[in-house]
Amino acid sequence: RITSVLIGASKTEQILDSIKATENTHFSEEELRNIDQIFA
């Protein structure tokens, strides 16, 4: 599972996009499998 977000931004818009990304903390089983495949 994703438990944290690493933020490395140089523009305000990038920070706001990173904050928006934290709004979705629930993932379907398929999404979790896809994430696991990417990081495996």
Secondary structure, 3 states (H helix, E strand, C coil): CCCCCCCCCCCHHHHHHHHHHCCCCCCCHHHHHHHHHHHC
